Amino acid sequence: MIDQTHDAPRRYFVDAQGHRVLIGLSLQETAEFETLDPSSKETVQIGARIRENEGIAGPGEIRWLELYSKHEGAWRAWIAQSQAAQTQDLSFVNYV
C-alpha cells in the first residue's frame, strides 16, 4: 500500500545484500543506469533531442533511456497495483 501522507514512495528497494535496486531493473542494470545518469538538465535535453530528431544521441544516452523506460514502466505498474490493493483495503466503505 502507498503511504500518501508523506513523500512519494521510493523508486527502489534494498536487496538482501543491502544494495539499492531500482524497481524493474536488476542490480547490474541499476549500477549501469547510475553510471550513465546525466544531470537533470542534460536528461531533459537528451530526451527532447531524441524525440525531435534534432541530433544523434550517443550509445550511452540511448542505453540510459532504455533503462529509464524499463524502470518507469515497472514503476507505473507497481503504483497501479498498489493503488488497486489500497482500494480493496477500503472495501468496508459502503459506496451507495
Salt bridges, closest charged atoms under 4 A:
ASP3 OD2 - HIS6 NE2 3.82
ASP15 OD2 - HIS19 ND1 3.42
GLU29 OE2 - LYS70 NZ 2.83
GLU32 OE2 - ARG63 NE 2.90
GLU34 OE2 - ARG20 NH2 2.36
GLU61 OE1 - ARG49 NH2 2.83
GLU66 OE1 - ARG63 NH1 3.36
GLU72 OE1 - ARG11 NH2 2.37
GLU72 OE2 - ARG76 NE 3.03
